[in-house]
Amino acid sequence: MTRHLSARLAVVATLVIVLLALLAHVQAQKPASQAELRLGKALNQEDVSGNLKDAIATYEQVLKAPDATRAQKARAQFRIGACYERLGIDGARKAYELVVANYGDMTDFASQAKSRLATMGLGAGPGDSRAPVARLLWEDDAAPYGVVSPDGRLFAYDVGAKIRNLATGESRQLIVESKDGLVLADVVWSRDSKQLGYVWLPRGDQPAELRVIDASGGTSRTLIARPEMKVGQLFDWSPNGQSIAIQLGSVVSGVFAVANLADGAIRELRKTGRDAGYVYRARFSPDGRHLAVSVTGKTNREARDVVLVAADGSGETVLTDAKWRDEVVGWTPDASGVVFVSDRGGSGGVWVIGVTSGRASGEPRLLKADLGQRAPRNVQVAKNGTVFYGLSGVTLDAMVATLDPTSGRVVTPPSLLVPQLAGLTKSASWSPDGRRVAFLSNRPSAGASMTSQSAASSSLSVLDVTSGLTTTFSLPIALDDSNALSVPALRWSSDGEWVISSGNDGKTYALYRIAIRTGETKALATRPGTDYGAILSLDGKRVYYARNPPRARTGSGELSDGTGSIFVRDLATDQEQELYRNDESGFIPAFIALSPDGTWLAFYCRTSGASGSGSALKVISISDHTARSVYRSVNGSIGGIAWMPDSKSLALSVRGSGESGSVSSIWLAPIDGGPAMKTALEVGANILSPSLGPDGQRLLYTVVGSKPGQLWALENVLPQAKAGATKK
């Protein structure tokens, strides 16, 4: 009886499994709802195309769709607020309030909306619903690089040599160039916006001088000139006008100090250098009692601490830890907190940390999620709370073209890989099957939470070449992207499920693998700050990388690159072995390429000699570690390398001089010693990070371009000082 019952139960269980499978199949075949389709369209408009106004209109259609679920409506309503906030126009606050009022049961979106409302309340001040407003002030190559006066009226640029009136647009010469010396680094403004301080470096063996000049013009005055002082940089002028925060000594070993302008007395505040950390920004508090300082982390030089240093030298406290790249830009007008820009919420967000009695008060809060699609430069805060910032004119574009590898002829002319993201894409790489492309874009994913603790300064995207659909991930790591021209190599795993790249999580440099379906990241191996270009072996058991010694000064005082080497590390034992030491004194850049069959490593190094400086492309046999030179460029530079599918030749970009100026071209070089062939693909810009598809014809590469830089003013983001209130 028991046996028959068990048999019946087994039959019933089998039928249930079959029915569930059939139900799942039917549900899988069920077409997407109209609301789902519209939501996908809106997300694409916002995240890929960047058409925020169109995205808002499509999100509103989702709200009206009869088949939309509450979760879909809550998401659409929240994304409307996010779009309005990025546009910097009215509507964000109302959209977030509707999320809280109508979709309180959708806890994820409701909590995010409450967080954004709280942040907006901080930025505009209690009871003030003004939305942030961004205004373009100036477009010019010099616009991103200068210092705005505290009253927000004048802009000192060209290393302080010129002054621009931001209201009238008129520029005039201030500091006249002289054969007797030059201005070293940026200038600082007095708090009344009437004077500028700068470091003057005389020609010959003379000490640097701290000089002051009236903003209206005239003759400068030397305040401090002592041989032992060695002024390196000026940071800020004290509110009472009596002192300036300065850097003394060398970059390797120096001090951060305050110089008294009346008698030249120096008050040392902290040591600076490799061990103590480098000071990058410093701003006096409105009462002059403290300085908010950006200091490099001890374990990660790309990260920044925000430290509060007592101006009298009595001590310091840490406001933010060195997990993110936090750059001090000033104080709130009401003196309640320190303002800084950070990558902790995406690319170039404005944050504030409260300060009470010389200590951090609460957690950092986001004021403005994104200052622009390009990395902000020289962010500053005026007395009235206006945030000024520059946007670089450097552009990066992932391009695609088709070459005939036999003749070098261009079959399909170069075109933008993603036209909607012109100027913002780089590091494109073909998947092993040639159906997908991974690339980076220089803006955060709009699908990410506004308060996401992300250190990534670039978003990783995967483009399906057949469908044209793009999936974008905002990663919790930064892919070696510390500057605008950084083009980290993205390399696919052999099964096409992962992308491999070097990067850091704000604390540690490592080789990471990133799942292209989920965005999940995993560190495969950590690396010291002197190791570059890490690449995984085909079996995933070893890592190859370049190591270059720190630059050292020669007898003549010039910096020498030293000799680079190629290493391999066994991931199981953590043992490393030197495969090759450059037989020429030359730095090995972070571009190492493993051949498709896993038998060769290709790299290039800088060379120098009687005929001039240049680059050499070399390959190393993984089996016997022998090396051979494949290509040499005299008075030129190599910008990247990629293997052909047969592992017998390489494609490389070479930058040199042409009839109309500097040009870059693609060359094909066999590794058996045969002559290299210059293809017909040539552009008047720098070509970096080439990648060949499995057909050996479709070529991806990054081209570096430029357009005018910009100077912007962002208003209504900081709490204002109350009339008659006493500053802290």
N, C-alpha and C positions, 0 to 999 in steps of 0.2 A: 504493500500500500504506500509505504513511504517512498519507495523507488518510483512508483507511478506519479505521486504528487510532485516529486522533484523534477521528473521529466516534464510534467505539465507546466511547472513554474519556469523551467528552462525555455519551453516553447513560448510562454507568455512574455518572458524577458526578451527573447529574440524578436518577437513581434513588436514590442515596445521600441526596441532599438531601431528596427526597420522604419517604424512610423515616425520616430524622431528624426531619422536621417532624411525621410521623404519630406517632412515638414521643413527641415533646415534647407533642403534643396529648393522647395517652393519659395521659402522666404528669400533665399539667395537670388532666385530668378525674378523676384518682385521688383519692378522698376522703382527708381528713386522718386520720392514725392517731389511736387513742385517746390515746396518750401526748402527741401534739401538741396535741390538743384540751384535755387536762387541763393541759398546760403553759401554754397560752394563758389558760385560766380562772384559774390560779394567779397569773399575772402581772397579770391584771386585778384580782383580789382585792387583791393587794399594792399595785399602782401607782395604780389608779383608786379602788377602794372603800376602801382603807386597812384592810381586815380581815386583819391580819397572822396571827392564829391560824388563820383559815380557810385562808389562803394556805399556811401550813405543812402543814396536813392534805392539801391538794390536791397540793402538791409531793411529799409522801410517797407519794401514789398514783402519781405519775409514776415514782418509784423502783421501784415494784412492778409497773409495767405491762410485760407480756411483749414488746410491740412497741416499747419505748423504746430509742433509740440511746444509746451511751455519752455522746455530746455532750449529749443531752437530760437524762440522769441527772446528769451533772456540773453542768450548769446548775441543775437542781432542787436538788441537794445544796448548792451555793453559795448559792442564794437562801434556803434554810432558815436558813443561818447569818446571812445579812443580816437576815432577819425577826427572829430571836432577838435580834440585836444592837440593832435599833431598839426592840424591846420592853423591853430592859434586863433580861432574865431569863436564867437559866442555859440553856445549850444551844448558844450560838454557837461556843464554842471546839471542842466535840466535832464540830459540823457541819463546820467548816473542816478539822479534822484528818482527817475521813472523805474530804473532797475530795482532800487530798494523798495519803492512803493508797490510795484506791481508783481515783482518776482522774488519776494522775500524767501519763499520756499526753495528757490534755487540758490542754495547757500554759497556755492563757489563764486558765482557771478555777483551775488549780493554783497559778499564780504569784500570782493575786489572793488566794487563800486563805492562802498563805504570808505575804503582806504583812499581811493582817488578823491572823494569829496573832502576827507580830512586834510589831505595834502593841498588841495585847492584852497581850502579854508585858511591854511597856514600862509600860502603864497599871497593871497589877496588881502588877508587881514579879516578879523571877526566882523561879520555882517557886511562884508564887501564882496560882491559877486563879479567883480571885474575879471574878464578872461585875459590870459597872457596875449600880448600883441608883439609880433616881430616885424621890424622895419629894416629894409635894406638901405644902408647909408651910402655905400660907395662900392664900385666895381673897378678893380685895378690890380695889377700884379703885386703892388705894395700893400693893398688893403688888409690882408690877414696878419701883417707883421708890423706892429706898432703898439703904442701905449696911449690910452685915452686919458685926458685930464680928469681929476676927481669931479669937476662940475659937469662933465660930459660934453663940453663944447669943442675942445681941441684934440687933435690926434697927432702925436709925434711919431714919425716913421723914418725909414732910411737910416736906422740907428741914430735917431734923434736929430738928424741933419735938417729935416724939413718938418714944417707944421701945417696941418690942414684944418681949416675951420669947417666943422661938420655941418653947420647951418647953411653957410654960403657956398661951400665947395671950393673955396679959394685956398691955394697952397703957396707957401713962401719958404725961402731958405732961412735956416736958423744958425746952424753951426757950419761955418765955412771950412771946407777941406783945406788941409795945409800939408806942405811937404815936411813939416817939423814933427808931425805925429798923426794919430788917428783915434777915433772914438772906439772904445772897447765895450761890446755888449750893449744892452738896451739902457735907456734913460729912466729916471724916476721923477715923478711930479711932486711938487710940494702940495700940501693939502688945500692951500688957497688957489691952486692952479696958476700961480704967477711965475713960478721958477721951475727949472729942470736941473737935476743933478746927473752927472755922467762921469765915467772914468776916461781920462785922457792918457794915452800911451805914447810918450815922446819917442822919437827915433833915437837909436843908439842906446848906450848903457845908462839910461836915466830911469828913476822910479816913476811908477804910474801915479797920476794925480787925480784927486777927487775935485772936480770942478762944478761950478754952478753958473747958470746963465738965465737971464730973464726971458720969459716966454715971448715978450714983445721984441726981443732982439738985443743987440748991443754986444759988449765985450764980456767974455766969461771971467770968473774969478776963481783962483785956485785956493781951496780951503785946506786940503791936506796933501802933502807931498813928502813922504819919508821913505828912504830906501828899504827899511825893514818892514814896511807895511804891506807891500805887494797886493794892492787891491785887485780883486778879480772880477767882482760883479756887485751891482747894487740891486737891492730888493724892494725897499719901500722907505718913504719919508715919514717920520713920526708926526702925529697930529699936532704937537706943539711946535713943530718946525725946528727942533733943536738937535735932532740926530737922524742918521740914516742907517738902516740895516744893510750889512755888507758881507761879502765873502772874502776872506783873506787867505793868502797862500796858494798852493797849487791844487789841482783837482785831486791828486792822489792823497795829499795830506794838507789840511788847512783848518780854518776855524770860521764859524758863523758868529758874527759879532755886531755890536752897535757902535757907530763912530759919532762922537760928539763934534758937531760942526764948529763950535766956538773955540775949543782948545785942541781938537784932534785926538782926544783921549779915546782909547779903545776898551770896550767892555766885552770880553769873550763870553758867549752864551753856550756854545757846544762845539765839540770837535767834529770835523767832517772828513770823509775819505772812504776807502773801501770797507774798513771795519766799522766805523761809526755811522756810515750812511752819507749820501750826498744830499745837500739841500737844493731844491729846485725852485720853490716858491716861498715867499714869506710876506705876510701882511699884518701891519699893526692893528690892534683893536681900536675902536673909536676913542677909548680913554687913554690909549698909549701904554697900558700896563702889561699887555701880552702881545706876542706875535704868533699867528697861526702859520705853521710851517709844513711844507711837503718834504718828506724825507724818504729816501729809498729804503726798502726792506732789506734786512740783513741776509735773508736766504733767497730773495727774488728781487733782482735789481729793476725789473719792469714794474713791480708793485710800488705803491707809495703809502707811507703812514701820514696821517695828519696829526701833528704834534703841537701842543700849546706850550710855548716857551715864555717864561716870565722875562720881561724886558730888563729887570734889574739883575738877572742872572741867578735868581734864587732857586730855580728848578724848572721842571717841565712835566707835562702829563700827556698821555696818548689819547687822542680823540677817536681815531679810527685805526683799525689794525691794517697790516700790510697784505691783505688778501686781494685788494683791488688796486686799481690805478687811480688814486684820489689826488687831484691837483687843486690846491687852495687858490681861490680867486678873490676872496674878500670877506667882509662881514655884512650882516644884515644892517640896514639903516638904524634899527632900534637896538643894535648891539646884543641881540638875544642869541645869535648863533654865527657859526662860521659857514660860509658858502664855498662849495667845491664842485668841480666837475668830476665825473667818475664813470667807469665802464661797468659798474655793478648793476646797472639796470639797462644795459645796451650801449649804443655808441653815443658818447658825449651827453649824458643826462646831467641836469643841474640838481644838486642835493644841498641840504642844510643839516647841520648837527647843532643842537642846542648847547649853550655854554652858560653855566651858572657857577659863580664863585671859583672860576678858573678850572672847572672840570666839565666833562661831557654830561649833558642832561638829556636822557632818552636815547633812542636809536636814530640814525640818519634817516631823513625823510626826503622823498623825491619831490622836486618842485616843477621840473619840466623834463619830460621823458626823452626828448630828442631835439638837439639844436640844429640838426640838418643832416643831409645825406652824406656829407663829407666831414671828416674829423675836425672838430672846432679847434681853433688856435687862439692863443693870447686872450683867454676869457678874463674879463675884468668887471668889477662892480663899482658903479659911480655912487656918489653920496646919496642920490635920490633913490637908489635901489635898481636903476636900470643896469641890465647885464649886457655888456658889449662882447662880441666875439667875432673872430674871423674864420672864414672857410677857405681852405687852400684851393688853388686852381688846378692841382694835379688831378688827372682823370686816369682811371684804369678800366680797360675794356677787354673782355674775353672775346676773341675773334675766331671765326672758323673759315677755312679755305680748303680747296682740294688741289693737290699737286700730282703730277705725273713723275714718279720716282725714277723713271728711266731717262727722261729728257730734261727734267727740272721745270717743265712748262706748268703754268698756273691753269688748271682746268676750270675751276670755279673761283672767281675773285673773292677776296676776303669780305666778310660781312659780320655784323654784330651777332653774337650768339643769342643774346637776349636784348632786343631793341628797346624794350620797355625800361631797362635798367642801364641806359647809356651812361658811361662814365663811372660805373659803380661795381663792375664785375671783374673777377680775376681768377687765376689758378684753375682754369678749366682742365678736366682730365677725362679721357674716354674710359668707359667700362670695358672689361675684357671682351664682351660680345658686341661692342660698338653700338648698343641700343640706348645707352644712357650717358649723361655727362654730369659729373660733379663739379661744382664751382662755388666760389665765395662771392658774396656781395657786401659792399661796405655800408650796410645799414642794418639795423636790428630787424628781426622778424616781427611784423605787426601782429601776428597771432600770439605772441608771447605776452604774458602778464606784464602790466606796467611796473609792478613791484618785484618782478622776477630777479633773483640774485644771480644774474648771469655775468660772467667775466668776459664773454665773447665780444669782440669788437667787429666781427664779421659773422654773417649768417651763412650756413652751409645749405646749398640747394642741390637737388638732383633733378635734372631735366630728362624726361622721356622723349627721345628724339622722334619717335613715331607719332605719339599722341600730342606732343607739344605741351603736356602738363608738367608743372614744376612743383615739387615738394620742398618746403623750406623748414629748416630747424634752427632755433636759437640755442646755441650750445652753452654748457656750463664751463667751457674752457676757451682759451684764446689760442688760435692756431698760429703761433709765432708771428703775430700781426701787430708789432709794437710801433710801426710807422707806416705811413701811407704807401710807400713803395715796396713794402714787404710783400713778397709773393711766395708763400709757403707751398711746397709741392704736395698735391693730393694724389695718393697712389691707391689703386684699387687692390683688394685681395683677389686671388686667383678665381674664387667662386663668385665674385661680383656682389657679395653680401655686405662688405665692409669697405670703408675708405680709411687709409692709414695716413697720419700726418703728425709732425712734431707740434707741440704746443705746451701750454701751462695752465694750471687751474688757479693761478694767483699765488701759489706757494711753491710748486715744484714743476720743473721742466720734465717732460716725458714724451715718449712715443705713444700715441693714442690710436685706437681703432674706433671707428664710428659706424654704427649700424645704419645703413642707408634707408631702411624701412621705418625705423623708430627714432633715430637720433641718439640712441643709447651710446655712451662713451665708456671706454675702458682703457686704463693705462697699462701698456705692455712692458715698458721699461723706463725707468727714470734716467736722466742724463745730467751731467754737470753743465754749468753755463758756458764751458769752453768747447762743448761738443755740438756739431751742426749736421744737418742734412740726414738724420737717421732714416734708414730704410730697412724693411723687414725682408728676410730671406723667403723664398717661395714656400718652404715647409713651415714657416713661422717659428723656427727654433733659434734663429740668430738675428742680430741687428748689426748693420754696417753703418759707420758714421765717420765724419771728419773731425779732427781735433787740431786746433791752432793755438799756439802759445800766446800769452798776452803780448801786446805790442810793447817794444822796448826802444829806448832812445839810443842812437848811435853816438859815436864820439863827436860828431858835428852837431848833435842836438836834434836830428831828424828822427821821426818814428819809423821803426823797422817792423815789418810784418812777421819775421821769423819763418820757420819751416813747418809746414803742415804735414799731418800724417793721416792715414786711413786705418781704422781699427774695426775689429769684429768682436762682438760679445755674445757668449752663449747664455741664453735666457735661463736655462735650467741651473747652471752652475755659477752664473754671474762672473765668469772668468773672461777677460778680454785679451786680445792678441793684436799686435801691430802688424798689419798686412803690408803697408807700404809707407815709406818716408820720402817725401818729395826730394828728388835729387837736385832740385834747383831751389834756391831760397825764394819761396813764394807761398802766399796764403792760399788755402784751398777753400773756396766759397761753399756755401751750403747747398750744393746741387750734386747729388750722387744718384746715378741711375743704374738699376740692376737690369741686365738683359732678360728678355722674355724666357729664355731657356735656363736662366739662373747660373750661367757659367762665367759671366763677366761683370765687372763693376766699371762704370765710366764716370769720370769727374774732370773738372778743369781747374787749373791753378793760374795765378798771376805769375808773370815772368818779367825779368829785367835784364838788360845787357847793353852792349855798345850800340846796337842798332835801334834801341828804344825799348819801351815797356810794351807788354802785350799779354796774351793768354795762350795757354797750351791745353789741348784736349787729350786726355790719356785714358787708357783702359788697363785694368788689372785682371789677370786670370785668377779665379777663385780657387782653382785646384792647386796651382804651384806658386801663386803670388807674384808672378813675373809681370812687369809693366811695359807698356810701349806707348810711344807718342803717336797720335792719330792725326792731329791737325794743330797748326800754329798760326796765330794771328799777331802780326807785328803792328804795334801802334793801334791796336784795336782791342775790343773786349768781347768775351762770350757771355751771352745773357741767359743761356739755358740749353739743356740737351735732352734728347728723347731717342729711344731705340727704335729702329725699324723692326717689324714683326719677326724677321728671319734671324735676328741677333747678329747680323753680319755688318751692319752699318748703323750710323747715327745721324739724326737731324740735329742741327745746332743753329742758334741765332748768333750772328756776328754783327757788332756795331762798329762802324768806322766812319771815314769821311768820304763824302761824295761831292759832285760838282755843285750841288745846291746846299751843302752843309752836312750835318751828321745824319747818317742813314743806317738802318738795320736790314739785314738780309738773312734768308734761310739757306744753309749749306747742307749737303749730304756727304758724309765722310765714311768710307769703308774702313774697317778695323784691320784689314790685312796689309795695310801700307799703300794701297792704291791712292791715286789723286782724288782730292775732294772736289765736288761739283757745286758751283753756285747756282741756285735755282733762280727763277724769274720773280720770286716773291721778295719784294723790297719795299720798305716804307720809311718815311722820314720821321720815325719815332723809335723809341727803345722797345725791342721785342723780348719778352721774358717768358719763362715757363712753357715751352712747347710740349705738346702731347699728340702722338700719332694714334689713329684708330687701328683696329686689327687688319684693315685692308691695306695699310701702309700708304694711304693717299689722303685721307681726311685729316687735316692738321688743325689743332687748337693751339692758341697762344694768347698771351696777354700783351697788350700794347699800352705804353705809357704816353699820355698826351697832356695837354694843358689848356686851360681857358682862364679868363680873368678871375682873380681872387675876389672875395667879398668881405665887407665889414657890415655886421648886423647889430641892431639894438633890440633887446628883449625887455619889454615893460610889463609891470603888474605881476611879477612873480615873487617878490620879497615883501615881508611885512614892513610897513612904514613906521618910522619913529613918531610917537604921539607928540602933539604940539605941547611944548612946555615941559616934556618929560626929561628927567635927568638921566643922562647916559650912564651905563654901568662902567 
